[in-house]
Amino acid sequence: MKIAIAALGDNLDSKISPHFGRAPYFLFVDVENNKVKNIEARRNLLATNHEHGTIPQLMINDNVDLVICAGIGERTRAHLQQAGIEIRQLPIITVKEALEKEGIQVKE
């Protein structure tokens, strides 16, 4: 399973971004047997200027299964759901806490 988390920073202690498309970073988390296998942080170069559908298409191209964020627009939600990507909206907590809420074991 691959999870994309919209985050304010580039590590597990970062808070989830309040808005998916404007997140400064996306953390791509590879999960196997409910354990984190790999985390890749990428700066969101489209955070300040993007056309509708651009960021969801990046998630589709990266074979993301689940997006975690605090807030997300309806058109973006529809685009992701149409592609079969689940969306989990959570309060603004840390990335680590978000993964743990999903039942995923995070190594320290």
N, C-alpha and C positions, 0 to 999 in steps of 0.2 A: 504494500500500500504506500502511496505517496501523498503526503499532506503538504499543502502550501499555507503558510501562516503569514498574514499581513502584520508586520511588526514595526515598532518605532526604532528598533536597533537591530544589531546583527548577531545576537546571542540569546541563549535560553532565559537569561534574566531580563530581557527586554519586554516591555509591555506590548500587548496587542494594539494595533493601530485602530483608532476610532473609525476610520474609513478605509475600506479595501483598496480602492483605486488610488488613493493619495498616500498610501503607506510608503515610508521611506525605504523599507526593505521587505523582501519576501524571504522567509526561511523555508526551504524545501527539505522536508524530513522524510527519509525512507524508513519504513517500519516493517519489521519482520517478526512474526510471532509475538506481537504486542510489545516489542522492544525497539528502541531507536537504533538503527544501524548506521545512519549517516545523516549529517545536517549540512546543507549548503546555504549560505547566506548570499543573497544577491541584492544589490542596490536597485531600487525601482527607478529607472531612468525616465519613466513615463509619469512619475508622480505629479508633476505640475502641468503637463500638457499631453493629453492623449485623446484619440477619438474613441467613441463608444465601440466596445467590442475588442479593442486591441489587447487589453490586459487579460480578459477571459480567454482570448485565443492563445496567449502565451501559456496559460494554465493547461489548455487542451493540448498544445504542442508538447508540453512537458509530461503528459500522461498523469496529471494530478487526479487523485480520487476524491479528495476532501479539501475544502478551503475552510480555514478558521479565521474569523475576523470579528470585530465588534459591530461594525456597520457596513451596509452594502446597498447600493441602489437597486431598484426593482428590475431595470433592464439588464443590469449585470447579473443579477440573481437568475433571471430567466435564461440568459445566454449560457451560464454555467450549468444550470439544471437541465437544459435541453441537451447538453453534451454528456449528461450522466454524472456530473460532478456534484457531490453532496456539499452542502454549506452548513456550517455550524457558527451561529452568532453567539458570542460569549461576552460577558462584561469585560472591561479593560483589566485583565490580569496578566501575569507573566506568561511567556511562551511555555515555560516548563509547567506551570499550573494548568494551562490549556491542554497540553499533552496528557498530563495526569488525569484530567477530567475525562479524557477519551479512553482511559484505561491503558495508557501506554507507559511503559517503564522507561524512565530517563536515567541514564548513568550520570553520576556526579564526576 
